[in-house]
Amino acid sequence: MSKIAQMPGHLIRRLNQVAVSLFLEEMAKGGYDLTPVQYAALAELEIAPGIDQATLAARIAYDRATIGGVVNRLVAKGLVDRDTSSRDRRAKQLSLTEEGKRVRADIEPLVEEVQRRILTGLSVGEGEVMVKLLQKAVEAGNEHSRAPMRSDDE
């Protein structure tokens, strides 16, 4: 076994490659053209309609400089509305369109299948432990990220 095959950073990068590939495969099978980041944006807008792009970026731990492109693609697909904020004319409030709500609900089983497939080779218990350890490691390293995750109360 090579040295890098024992390094957490390399293994996490490889698992991310697997996760993205599985996500795109499942979306294509379902007839959807969505990326993992676009899904994260839809999921967050479902629970927090009316937030602005900067808040969306913080809540999904995505770079503020590139979230605009993600939002532009979702608007172009008819899944997200972008309206001028009544409080700050410079800010744009985001919300799911009716089509966005429908797509978000329709793809949930596909997303769940991706999560199951990512953990292929692990028992249910091992998968639960892995998720808890990943959550712990991500939380501990959040401030070192180029796009730290932020909640509403931070």
C-alpha positions as CSV (number, residue, x, y, z in Angstrom):
1,M,0.0,0.0,0.0
2,S,1.4,3.4,-1.0
3,K,2.0,6.1,1.6
4,I,-0.7,8.4,0.2
5,A,-3.3,5.6,0.4
6,Q,-2.9,5.9,4.2
7,M,-3.2,9.7,4.4
8,P,-6.6,11.1,5.5
9,G,-6.4,14.0,3.1
10,H,-5.9,11.8,0.1
11,L,-8.6,9.4,1.2
12,I,-11.1,12.2,1.8
13,R,-10.3,13.6,-1.7
14,R,-10.8,10.2,-3.3
15,L,-14.1,9.7,-1.4
16,N,-15.2,13.1,-2.6
17,Q,-14.5,12.0,-6.1
18,V,-16.6,8.9,-5.6
19,A,-19.4,10.9,-4.0
20,V,-19.6,13.4,-6.8
21,S,-19.5,10.7,-9.4
22,L,-22.3,8.8,-7.7
23,F,-24.4,11.9,-7.3
24,L,-24.1,12.9,-11.0
25,E,-24.8,9.3,-12.0
26,E,-28.0,9.1,-9.9
27,M,-29.2,12.5,-11.1
28,A,-28.7,11.5,-14.7
29,K,-30.6,8.3,-14.1
30,G,-33.5,10.3,-12.8
31,G,-33.3,12.7,-15.7
32,Y,-31.9,15.7,-13.6
33,D,-29.0,18.0,-14.4
34,L,-27.9,19.0,-10.9
35,T,-24.6,19.1,-9.1
36,P,-24.0,18.4,-5.4
37,V,-23.6,22.1,-4.7
38,Q,-26.8,23.0,-6.6
39,Y,-28.6,20.3,-4.5
40,A,-27.2,21.8,-1.3
41,A,-28.4,25.3,-2.4
42,L,-31.9,23.9,-3.1
43,A,-32.0,22.1,0.2
44,E,-31.0,25.1,2.1
45,L,-33.4,27.4,0.3
46,E,-36.2,25.0,1.1
47,I,-35.6,25.6,4.9
48,A,-34.5,29.2,4.7
49,P,-36.4,31.0,1.9
50,G,-35.6,34.6,1.4
51,I,-31.9,34.5,2.4
52,D,-29.4,36.3,0.3
53,Q,-26.5,34.8,-1.7
54,A,-23.9,35.6,0.9
55,T,-25.9,33.9,3.6
56,L,-26.6,30.9,1.3
57,A,-22.8,30.6,0.6
58,A,-22.1,30.6,4.4
59,R,-24.8,28.1,5.2
60,I,-23.6,25.6,2.6
61,A,-19.9,26.3,3.2
62,Y,-19.4,27.5,-0.4
63,D,-17.1,30.3,-1.6
64,R,-18.9,33.7,-1.8
65,A,-17.0,34.6,-5.0
66,T,-18.5,31.6,-6.9
67,I,-21.9,31.1,-5.4
68,G,-23.3,33.6,-7.9
69,G,-22.6,31.2,-10.7
70,V,-24.4,28.4,-8.9
71,V,-27.4,30.7,-8.3
72,N,-27.4,31.9,-11.9
73,R,-27.6,28.3,-13.1
74,L,-30.5,27.5,-10.8
75,V,-32.3,30.6,-11.9
76,A,-31.7,29.7,-15.5
77,K,-33.2,26.2,-14.8
78,G,-36.3,27.8,-13.4
79,L,-35.6,26.4,-9.9
80,V,-34.8,29.5,-8.0
81,D,-36.2,33.1,-8.0
82,R,-33.9,36.0,-7.2
83,D,-35.6,39.2,-6.1
84,T,-34.3,42.5,-4.8
85,S,-34.5,42.7,-1.0
86,S,-37.0,45.2,0.5
87,R,-34.5,45.9,3.3
88,D,-31.3,46.4,1.2
89,R,-31.7,47.2,-2.5
90,R,-28.2,45.8,-3.2
91,A,-29.1,42.4,-1.8
92,K,-30.9,39.7,-3.7
93,Q,-33.3,37.4,-1.8
94,L,-33.5,33.8,-3.0
95,S,-36.3,31.4,-2.9
96,L,-37.4,28.2,-4.6
97,T,-39.9,28.4,-7.5
98,E,-42.7,25.9,-7.5
99,E,-40.7,23.9,-10.0
100,G,-37.7,24.1,-7.6
101,K,-39.8,22.7,-4.7
102,R,-41.1,19.9,-6.9
103,V,-37.6,19.0,-8.1
104,R,-36.2,19.2,-4.6
105,A,-38.9,16.7,-3.4
106,D,-38.5,14.4,-6.4
107,I,-34.8,14.0,-6.1
108,E,-34.7,13.3,-2.4
109,P,-34.9,9.5,-2.9
110,L,-32.0,9.7,-5.4
111,V,-29.9,11.7,-2.9
112,E,-30.6,9.1,-0.2
113,E,-29.5,6.4,-2.6
114,V,-26.2,8.3,-3.2
115,Q,-25.6,8.5,0.5
116,R,-26.1,4.7,0.8
117,R,-23.8,4.0,-2.2
118,I,-21.1,6.2,-0.8
119,L,-20.9,3.9,2.2
120,T,-20.9,0.7,0.2
121,G,-18.5,-1.8,1.8
122,L,-19.3,-0.6,5.3
123,S,-21.8,-2.2,7.7
124,V,-24.7,0.0,8.9
125,G,-22.9,0.5,12.2
126,E,-19.6,1.4,10.5
127,G,-21.3,3.9,8.3
128,E,-22.9,5.6,11.3
129,V,-19.6,5.7,13.1
130,M,-17.9,7.1,9.9
131,V,-20.5,9.9,9.6
132,K,-20.1,10.9,13.3
133,L,-16.3,11.0,12.9
134,L,-16.6,13.0,9.7
135,Q,-18.9,15.5,11.4
136,K,-16.5,15.8,14.3
137,A,-13.5,16.3,12.0
138,V,-15.3,18.9,9.8
139,E,-16.5,20.8,12.9
140,A,-13.0,20.9,14.4
141,G,-11.5,22.1,11.1
142,N,-14.3,24.5,10.0
143,E,-12.3,27.7,10.7
144,H,-9.5,26.4,8.5
145,S,-11.7,26.1,5.5
146,R,-11.6,28.7,2.7
147,A,-15.4,28.8,3.1
148,P,-16.3,28.0,6.7
149,M,-19.9,27.0,7.3
150,R,-21.9,29.5,9.3
151,S,-25.3,29.3,10.8
152,D,-27.8,32.2,11.3
153,D,-26.7,32.8,14.8
154,E,-23.0,33.3,14.0
